[in-house]
Amino acid sequence: MPSRSAVPDGKRPTLSDLAARAGVSVPLASMVMRGAKGPSAASRERVLRAAQEIGYRPDSRARLLRSSRSHLVGVQFDLRQPFHADMVEALYAAAGAAGYQIALSAVAASRSEQEAVETLLADRCEALILLSPHAPAARLAELAAQLPVVSVARRLRPLAEGVDVVRAADDEGARQAVDHLVALGHRDIVHIDGGRAPGAADRRRGYKSAMKHHGLTSHVRLVPGGLTEDHGAAAARTLLTDSSRPTAVLAFNDHCAIGVLDTFLRAQIPVPDEISVVGFDDSHLARLAHVQLTTVGQEARQLARRAVSRVVARLEGGATDDEREVVVTPHLVIRSTTREPCRS
């Protein structure tokens, strides 16, 4: 039997290399690797063993390019958002189960949404899933005129023409957080706002609504914040200089909440003994053993499944307009950063 050295060092094994190693024809080797019917059990075993020995893996991208369809779904995500990492992992699983592959394109401090989307369009994607897009609704409608587009984690009012929306009920999530804090005995509850970030307006509205429901309208207070740890840290520093420090904080998201926790830790303000902190997303950061953040879970796996379902329906003819907006109910996850307020 030929040794693995039959494939030149540093060269990716080709289908021809595999066929030579297994002692079969190239078409037969191709049929085995595609899982096609026809080859005998012995031939199939020989080819698969040879593939393992020489490290051969089918070039799925090349196969997609040769086909009339790519079955490739482009996903735009933000490198700076921990929850997006959770969403990407969930999207891989949901897309794979539906027979699709994922192509990723990141938004970063040095890379705009437009660049991220253009990369996906050039990659022959059949549809786009955009995580928390900031682009104007008109731009999303332009994209939807070219291919199916699903916006995840952003409310669109009115709905952009042709764009599907899958999102959490952000206002309900904020209400759950306030309800939890009030049940613990808190009244002075501050919301660190997300500014113009997707979901911020709904979370702000939910916070205000819940405070009003509990008769705490006079205690409503918004502190400018944002998406990142730095935004949370800046907001926490503002609270530390305030003569009327709150007993609880609802941060815009988990990343922002981490900045709050870090700033309080450095200032020797114990959480939750002196002040309770709640995040939003239930990202992997919230679940770290040394963080254990009470937060509002956005149900990443369910959002991913629903987003992929909308893509498949659009591509395979099963979409209906009455399903264009899917709203998933979030849930509160209570961990160790909240407790009853200090009575000193």
C-alpha positions as CSV (number, residue, x, y, z in Angstrom):
1,M,0.0,0.0,0.0
2,P,1.4,3.5,-0.8
3,S,2.5,5.6,2.1
4,R,1.2,9.0,3.0
5,S,4.3,10.4,1.5
6,A,2.8,9.7,-1.9
7,V,1.1,13.0,-1.4
8,P,3.7,15.8,-1.6
9,D,4.4,17.6,1.7
10,G,2.3,20.7,2.2
11,K,-0.1,19.8,-0.6
12,R,-3.7,19.2,0.1
13,P,-4.7,15.7,-1.0
14,T,-6.9,15.7,-4.2
15,L,-9.6,13.3,-5.3
16,S,-7.0,11.9,-7.8
17,D,-4.6,11.3,-4.9
18,L,-7.4,9.5,-3.0
19,A,-8.3,7.3,-6.0
20,A,-4.7,6.3,-6.5
21,R,-4.3,5.5,-2.8
22,A,-7.4,3.4,-2.7
23,G,-6.7,1.7,-6.1
24,V,-10.0,2.8,-7.6
25,S,-11.1,5.2,-10.4
26,V,-11.6,8.9,-9.7
27,P,-15.4,8.6,-10.4
28,L,-15.8,5.8,-8.0
29,A,-13.9,7.7,-5.3
30,S,-16.1,10.7,-5.9
31,M,-19.2,8.6,-5.5
32,V,-18.0,7.2,-2.2
33,M,-17.2,10.7,-0.8
34,R,-20.5,12.1,-1.9
35,G,-22.4,9.2,-0.3
36,A,-23.9,8.2,-3.6
37,K,-25.4,4.8,-4.2
38,G,-23.5,2.3,-6.4
39,P,-20.1,1.4,-4.9
40,S,-19.9,-1.9,-3.1
41,A,-19.3,-2.1,0.6
42,A,-15.8,-3.2,0.1
43,S,-15.0,-0.3,-2.3
44,R,-16.6,2.2,0.1
45,E,-14.6,0.9,3.0
46,R,-11.3,1.0,1.0
47,V,-11.9,4.6,-0.2
48,L,-12.9,5.9,3.3
49,R,-9.9,4.2,4.8
50,A,-7.6,5.7,2.2
51,A,-9.2,9.2,2.8
52,Q,-8.4,8.9,6.5
53,E,-4.8,7.7,5.8
54,I,-3.9,10.6,3.5
55,G,-6.0,13.3,5.3
56,Y,-8.4,13.8,2.3
57,R,-11.4,16.0,2.9
58,P,-13.9,17.0,0.2
59,D,-13.7,20.7,-0.9
60,S,-17.3,21.6,-0.1
61,R,-16.9,25.2,-1.4
62,A,-15.7,23.9,-4.8
63,R,-18.6,21.5,-4.9
64,L,-21.0,24.3,-4.1
65,L,-19.5,26.5,-6.9
66,R,-20.1,23.7,-9.4
67,S,-23.7,23.4,-8.5
68,S,-26.6,25.7,-9.5
69,R,-27.2,26.6,-5.9
70,S,-24.7,27.3,-3.1
71,H,-26.8,26.4,-0.1
72,L,-24.6,29.1,1.6
73,V,-26.1,31.5,4.1
74,G,-24.2,34.7,4.9
75,V,-24.1,35.9,8.5
76,Q,-23.0,39.4,9.5
77,F,-22.0,39.7,13.1
78,D,-20.1,42.1,15.3
79,L,-16.8,40.9,16.8
80,R,-17.3,43.2,19.8
81,Q,-20.6,41.6,20.9
82,P,-20.3,38.4,23.0
83,F,-23.9,37.5,22.4
84,H,-23.2,37.4,18.6
85,A,-20.6,34.6,19.3
86,D,-23.4,32.6,20.9
87,M,-25.7,33.3,18.0
88,V,-23.1,32.2,15.4
89,E,-22.6,28.9,17.2
90,A,-26.4,28.4,17.3
91,L,-26.7,29.4,13.6
92,Y,-24.1,26.8,12.6
93,A,-26.2,24.1,14.3
94,A,-29.5,25.3,12.9
95,A,-28.2,25.7,9.3
96,G,-26.4,22.4,9.3
97,A,-29.6,20.6,10.4
98,A,-31.4,22.3,7.4
99,G,-28.7,21.3,4.9
100,Y,-27.1,24.7,4.6
101,Q,-23.7,26.1,5.3
102,I,-22.7,29.3,7.0
103,A,-20.3,32.0,5.7
104,L,-19.3,34.6,8.3
105,S,-18.4,38.2,7.8
106,A,-17.5,40.4,10.8
107,V,-18.2,44.0,11.6
108,A,-15.3,45.5,13.6
109,A,-14.0,48.9,14.6
110,S,-12.1,49.0,11.4
111,R,-14.7,47.3,9.2
112,S,-18.2,48.6,8.4
113,E,-21.4,46.8,8.0
114,Q,-21.4,47.6,4.3
115,E,-18.0,45.9,3.9
116,A,-19.2,42.9,5.8
117,V,-22.3,42.5,3.6
118,E,-20.5,43.1,0.3
119,T,-18.1,40.3,1.2
120,L,-21.0,37.9,1.7
121,L,-22.6,39.0,-1.5
122,A,-19.4,38.3,-3.4
123,D,-19.2,34.9,-1.7
124,R,-22.3,33.7,-3.6
125,C,-24.5,33.5,-0.5
126,E,-28.2,32.6,-1.2
127,A,-29.5,34.6,1.8
128,L,-28.3,36.9,4.6
129,I,-28.8,36.7,8.3
130,L,-27.8,40.1,9.8
131,L,-27.2,40.2,13.6
132,S,-28.3,43.5,15.2
133,P,-27.9,45.5,12.0
134,H,-27.6,49.3,12.2
135,A,-28.2,49.9,8.5
136,P,-31.3,52.0,7.6
137,A,-34.5,50.1,6.8
138,A,-34.2,51.4,3.2
139,R,-30.8,49.7,2.8
140,L,-32.2,46.5,4.2
141,A,-35.0,46.6,1.7
142,E,-32.5,47.1,-1.1
143,L,-30.7,44.0,0.0
144,A,-34.0,42.1,0.3
145,A,-34.7,42.9,-3.4
146,Q,-31.6,40.9,-4.3
147,L,-31.9,37.9,-1.9
148,P,-33.7,36.8,1.3
149,V,-32.7,38.9,4.3
150,V,-33.4,38.1,8.0
151,S,-32.7,40.8,10.6
152,V,-32.1,39.3,14.0
153,A,-32.4,41.2,17.3
154,R,-33.7,44.4,15.9
155,R,-37.2,45.7,15.7
156,L,-38.1,47.4,12.4
157,R,-41.0,49.8,12.4
158,P,-42.4,49.8,9.9
159,L,-41.1,46.5,8.6
160,A,-38.7,47.0,5.7
161,E,-40.0,45.7,2.4
162,G,-39.2,42.0,1.9
163,V,-37.1,41.8,5.2
164,D,-37.9,39.1,7.7
165,V,-37.4,39.9,11.4
166,V,-36.6,37.5,14.2
167,R,-36.1,39.2,17.6
168,A,-36.6,38.9,21.3
169,A,-39.3,40.9,23.1
170,D,-36.8,43.3,24.5
171,D,-39.4,45.4,26.4
172,E,-40.7,42.3,28.1
173,G,-37.2,41.3,29.1
174,A,-36.6,44.7,30.7
175,R,-39.9,44.4,32.6
176,Q,-38.9,41.0,33.9
177,A,-35.6,42.4,35.2
178,V,-37.4,45.3,37.0
179,D,-40.0,43.0,38.4
180,H,-37.3,40.8,39.9
181,L,-35.5,43.7,41.5
182,V,-38.7,45.2,42.9
183,A,-39.7,41.8,44.3
184,L,-36.3,41.8,46.1
185,G,-37.2,45.2,47.6
186,H,-35.4,47.6,45.3
187,R,-36.9,51.0,44.4
188,D,-33.9,53.1,43.3
189,I,-33.3,51.2,40.0
190,V,-31.2,52.8,37.3
191,H,-31.1,51.7,33.7
192,I,-27.8,52.1,31.8
193,D,-29.2,52.9,28.4
194,G,-28.0,51.5,25.0
195,G,-28.4,54.8,23.1
196,R,-29.3,54.1,19.5
197,A,-28.2,50.4,19.5
198,P,-30.7,47.8,18.2
199,G,-33.1,46.9,21.0
200,A,-32.2,49.9,23.1
201,A,-35.5,51.8,22.6
202,D,-37.5,48.7,23.5
203,R,-35.5,47.9,26.6
204,R,-35.8,51.6,27.7
205,R,-39.5,51.5,27.2
206,G,-39.9,48.2,29.1
207,Y,-37.9,49.6,32.0
208,K,-40.0,52.8,32.2
209,S,-43.2,50.8,31.8
210,A,-42.3,48.4,34.6
211,M,-41.2,51.2,37.0
212,K,-44.5,53.0,36.3
213,H,-46.4,49.8,36.9
214,H,-44.8,49.5,40.4
215,G,-45.5,53.1,41.3
216,L,-41.8,54.1,40.9
217,T,-42.1,56.7,38.2
218,S,-40.3,59.2,40.4
219,H,-37.4,56.8,40.6
220,V,-36.9,56.4,36.9
221,R,-33.4,57.3,35.9
222,L,-31.5,56.7,32.7
223,V,-27.7,56.9,32.5
224,P,-26.0,57.1,29.1
225,G,-24.3,53.8,28.2
226,G,-23.9,51.6,25.2
227,L,-22.9,48.2,23.9
228,T,-19.4,47.7,25.3
229,E,-17.6,47.1,28.6
230,D,-16.1,50.7,28.3
231,H,-19.6,52.1,28.1
232,G,-20.6,50.2,31.2
233,A,-17.5,51.3,33.1
234,A,-18.1,55.0,32.2
235,A,-21.7,54.7,33.4
236,A,-20.6,53.1,36.6
237,R,-18.1,55.9,37.3
238,T,-21.0,58.4,36.9
239,L,-23.0,56.5,39.5
240,L,-20.1,56.4,41.9
241,T,-19.9,60.2,41.9
242,D,-23.6,60.6,42.5
243,S,-24.7,61.5,46.0
244,S,-27.9,59.4,45.6
245,R,-26.4,56.1,44.5
246,P,-29.0,53.5,43.3
247,T,-29.4,50.1,45.0
248,A,-29.8,48.3,41.6
249,V,-28.6,48.7,38.0
250,L,-30.1,47.2,34.8
251,A,-27.4,47.4,32.2
252,F,-28.2,47.5,28.5
253,N,-26.4,44.1,27.9
254,D,-24.0,41.7,29.5
255,H,-20.9,43.3,28.0
256,C,-22.0,46.6,29.5
257,A,-22.7,44.9,32.8
258,I,-19.2,43.5,32.9
259,G,-17.8,47.0,32.8
260,V,-20.1,48.0,35.6
261,L,-19.0,45.0,37.7
262,D,-15.3,45.7,37.1
263,T,-15.7,49.4,38.0
264,F,-17.6,48.6,41.2
265,L,-15.0,45.9,42.1
266,R,-12.1,48.4,41.7
267,A,-14.0,51.0,43.8
268,Q,-14.5,48.3,46.5
269,I,-18.3,48.4,46.1
270,P,-19.5,44.8,46.8
271,V,-22.0,43.3,44.4
272,P,-24.7,42.4,45.3
273,D,-24.3,43.4,49.0
274,E,-24.4,47.1,48.3
275,I,-25.7,47.2,44.8
276,S,-27.4,44.7,42.5
277,V,-26.6,44.4,38.8
278,V,-28.6,42.8,36.0
279,G,-27.4,42.3,32.4
280,F,-29.2,41.4,29.2
281,D,-28.5,38.6,26.7
282,D,-27.3,35.7,28.8
283,S,-24.2,35.5,26.8
284,H,-21.3,33.2,27.7
285,L,-19.8,36.1,29.7
286,A,-22.7,36.0,32.1
287,R,-22.2,32.3,32.8
288,L,-18.5,32.6,33.7
289,A,-17.9,31.1,37.2
290,H,-16.4,34.3,38.6
291,V,-19.1,36.5,37.1
292,Q,-22.4,34.6,37.5
293,L,-24.4,37.6,36.3
294,T,-28.2,37.8,36.7
295,T,-29.4,38.6,33.3
296,V,-32.2,38.4,30.7
297,G,-31.8,35.4,28.4
298,Q,-32.4,36.1,24.7
299,E,-32.7,32.4,23.7
300,A,-30.0,32.3,21.1
301,R,-30.8,28.8,19.9
302,Q,-34.4,29.6,19.4
303,L,-33.6,32.8,17.6
304,A,-31.2,30.9,15.4
305,R,-33.6,28.2,14.5
306,R,-36.3,30.7,13.6
307,A,-34.0,32.8,11.5
308,V,-32.8,29.8,9.6
309,S,-36.4,28.6,9.2
310,R,-37.3,31.9,7.6
311,V,-34.3,31.6,5.2
312,V,-35.3,28.1,4.2
313,A,-38.9,29.1,3.7
314,R,-37.9,32.0,1.4
315,L,-35.5,29.9,-0.6
316,E,-37.7,26.9,-0.9
317,G,-41.1,28.5,-1.4
318,G,-42.7,28.1,1.9
319,A,-42.7,31.7,3.2
320,T,-45.8,33.6,4.0
321,D,-46.0,37.3,4.8
322,D,-47.9,36.8,8.1
323,E,-44.7,35.2,9.5
324,R,-42.4,38.1,8.6
325,E,-41.8,39.1,12.2
326,V,-41.1,36.4,14.8
327,V,-40.9,37.6,18.4
328,V,-39.4,35.3,21.0
329,T,-40.1,35.8,24.7
330,P,-37.0,36.2,26.8
331,H,-36.6,34.8,30.3
332,L,-34.9,36.0,33.4
333,V,-31.8,34.0,34.6
334,I,-31.1,34.6,38.3
335,R,-27.6,34.2,39.4
336,S,-25.4,35.8,42.1
337,T,-25.4,39.5,41.3
338,T,-28.8,40.4,42.7
339,R,-30.2,40.3,46.2
340,E,-32.4,42.3,48.5
341,P,-31.1,45.9,49.1
342,C,-28.8,46.7,52.0
343,R,-30.9,48.2,54.9
344,S,-28.1,50.0,56.7
